[in-house]
Amino acid sequence: MEVGAIAEQDGTAIESVVSQLHVVHSDDRETIELACIDPASVGPLIQVLQDAPLGKKIRIYLRANPGGNVGQLQDLIEALGRTNADVEIAVGRFAMSCAAVLWLWFALDPINPKNDQSEGRVVSVNPLKPAVLMYHRPRWPNGDYYHFIDDFKNKTIRESVREQVDMFDELFYRYLDHQGFNGVHAATYSNDHATFKHVLQHQLETYQSNKDCFIPL
């Protein structure tokens, strides 16, 4: 849908865009359920964020969200950084991959967390019921198979997606630091019966070996 063309014709761009999204008016905050990080969902949401007046209260609800496209995620993060709206990002049940990155991004780097009324606000909020993030490095699917950056045979292709992988890596390492990884005295310790590995060291090694890391909320 060409939102700009619709706006030029009859000025109904906002209404047309919102009609493509699952919107719930349950309290004083307009809840938009983001089912996937893909063009069909992210494009209309970005338009809503761009057109929102100062202080408009929006909740982006990641309910059982399986993730999606990293490029769309980057576009959405940029739009959230520019919006005048008061946005809360919430998780229901689980948020995977790109959706996990979205929630964690604004959990670690909220915009205007003290809620200055003269500017936009974007924060991630804790779920009302237990939920989980499933975080992993960017991966590329092919049916029931998928591969990671080092599996690309072409060096030029690897370099073209390096920025995406670095984005996920940097955020995950910041999460570990936030959890106290830098304060861990030793990755492992041993007694007479066994060798123990710190839980954050387990997470680091799991992530670096291209496995899924689960973060309870």
C-alpha positions in Angstrom: 0.0 0.0 0.0 1.3 3.4 -1.0 0.5 5.5 2.1 1.8 8.7 0.7 -0.4 8.5 -2.3 -3.5 7.9 -0.2 -2.6 10.9 2.0 -2.3 13.1 -1.1 -5.7 11.9 -2.4 -8.0 12.2 0.6 -6.0 12.7 3.8 -7.1 9.3 5.2 -3.6 7.8 5.5 -3.7 7.2 9.2 -7.1 5.5 9.2 -6.2 3.4 6.3 -2.9 2.3 7.9 -4.5 1.5 11.2 -7.1 -0.7 9.5 -4.2 -3.1 8.5 -3.1 -3.5 12.1 -4.8 -5.4 15.0 -5.6 -2.4 17.3 -7.3 -2.7 20.7 -8.6 0.2 22.8 -8.7 -1.4 26.2 -7.5 1.5 28.4 -6.1 5.0 27.8 -3.4 3.4 25.6 -3.9 2.2 22.0 -2.6 -1.3 21.8 -1.2 -2.5 18.5 -0.5 -6.2 18.3 2.6 -6.8 16.3 2.4 -10.4 15.1 5.6 -10.5 13.1 8.5 -8.2 12.1 7.7 -8.1 8.4 6.8 -5.4 5.8 3.0 -6.0 6.1 3.1 -5.2 9.8 6.0 -2.9 10.3 5.2 -0.5 7.4 1.8 0.5 8.7 3.2 0.7 12.3 6.0 3.0 11.2 3.4 5.3 9.5 1.3 5.4 12.8 4.5 6.3 14.7 5.4 9.0 12.2 1.9 10.6 12.3 1.3 10.3 16.0 0.8 13.7 17.8 3.0 14.5 20.8 2.0 12.3 23.8 -0.3 9.9 21.9 -0.2 6.7 24.1 0.6 3.6 22.1 1.4 0.1 23.3 3.2 -2.3 20.9 2.2 -5.8 22.0 4.6 -8.6 21.0 2.3 -11.5 21.6 3.8 -14.9 20.7 5.9 -13.0 18.1 8.2 -15.3 16.1 10.5 -12.5 14.9 11.1 -11.7 11.2 13.3 -9.5 9.1 16.3 -7.7 10.5 16.0 -4.9 8.0 12.4 -4.2 9.0 13.5 -4.3 12.7 16.1 -1.7 12.0 13.6 0.5 10.3 11.2 0.2 13.2 13.9 1.0 15.8 14.7 4.2 13.8 11.1 5.2 13.6 10.7 4.7 17.4 13.7 6.9 17.9 11.9 9.7 16.0 8.3 9.4 17.1 6.5 12.0 19.3 4.3 9.2 20.7 4.4 7.8 24.3 5.2 4.1 23.4 5.3 1.1 25.7 6.6 -2.2 24.3 5.1 -5.3 26.0 5.5 -9.0 25.6 2.8 -11.7 25.9 3.9 -15.3 26.1 7.1 -15.0 24.1 9.1 -12.8 21.7 11.6 -14.5 19.5 14.6 -13.4 17.3 13.9 -9.8 16.0 11.0 -9.4 18.4 13.3 -10.2 21.3 15.8 -7.7 20.1 13.1 -5.0 19.9 12.0 -5.5 23.5 15.6 -5.8 24.8 16.7 -2.7 22.8 14.4 -0.3 24.6 14.7 -2.1 27.9 18.5 -1.3 27.9 18.1 2.1 26.1 14.7 3.6 26.9 13.9 7.0 25.3 12.8 9.6 27.8 12.2 7.2 30.7 11.4 10.0 33.1 8.5 10.9 30.8 9.2 14.6 29.9 5.9 15.6 28.4 7.6 17.8 25.8 9.1 14.9 23.8 8.4 11.3 22.7 8.9 8.3 25.0 9.7 4.7 24.2 10.2 2.1 26.9 9.9 -1.6 27.3 7.7 -2.7 30.1 7.6 -5.9 32.2 4.9 -8.4 31.2 1.8 -8.8 33.4 2.3 -12.6 33.3 5.6 -14.6 33.0 7.0 -14.4 29.5 10.2 -15.3 27.7 12.6 -13.9 25.1 14.3 -16.3 22.7 17.5 -14.6 21.5 19.9 -15.8 18.9 22.2 -14.5 16.2 20.6 -13.6 12.8 20.0 -16.6 10.7 18.6 -17.3 7.2 16.0 -20.0 6.7 15.5 -22.4 3.8 12.4 -24.5 4.5 13.2 -26.5 7.7 16.9 -25.6 7.5 18.7 -22.4 8.3 22.3 -21.1 8.3 24.3 -18.3 10.0 26.7 -15.7 8.7 29.8 -18.0 8.6 27.9 -20.5 6.4 27.7 -18.0 3.5 30.3 -19.2 0.9 30.6 -15.8 -0.6 32.8 -13.3 1.4 31.0 -10.3 -0.2 27.6 -11.6 1.0 29.0 -12.2 4.5 30.3 -8.7 4.7 26.9 -7.3 3.5 25.2 -8.8 6.5 27.9 -8.2 9.1 26.2 -5.1 10.4 23.1 -7.1 11.3 25.1 -9.7 13.2 27.1 -7.0 15.0 23.9 -5.3 16.0 22.6 -8.5 17.7 26.0 -9.3 19.2 26.5 -5.9 20.8 23.0 -5.9 22.3 23.4 -9.4 23.7 26.8 -8.6 25.3 25.3 -5.4 26.8 22.5 -7.6 28.3 25.1 -9.9 29.8 27.0 -6.9 31.3 23.7 -5.6 32.7 23.1 -9.0 34.4 26.5 -8.7 36.0 28.8 -10.7 33.7 31.7 -8.3 34.2 31.5 -8.9 38.0 31.7 -12.7 37.7 35.0 -13.7 39.3 35.5 -16.9 37.3 33.7 -18.6 34.5 34.0 -21.9 36.3 35.0 -23.4 39.6 35.5 -26.9 40.8 35.1 -28.9 44.0 35.8 -32.5 44.8 32.7 -33.7 42.9 32.3 -31.6 39.8 33.2 -28.5 37.8 30.6 -25.7 37.7 30.1 -23.1 35.1 28.4 -19.7 35.8 24.9 -19.4 34.3 25.9 -16.2 32.3 29.0 -18.0 30.9 26.6 -20.8 29.8 24.5 -18.1 28.0 27.5 -16.6 26.4 28.8 -19.9 25.0 25.3 -20.9 23.9 24.9 -17.6 22.0 28.3 -17.7 20.4 27.7 -21.3 19.2 24.6 -20.1 17.3 22.1 -21.7 19.7 19.0 -20.2 21.2 19.2 -18.3 24.5 16.1 -18.0 26.6 15.7 -14.9 28.8 12.8 -15.1 31.3 10.9 -11.9 32.0 
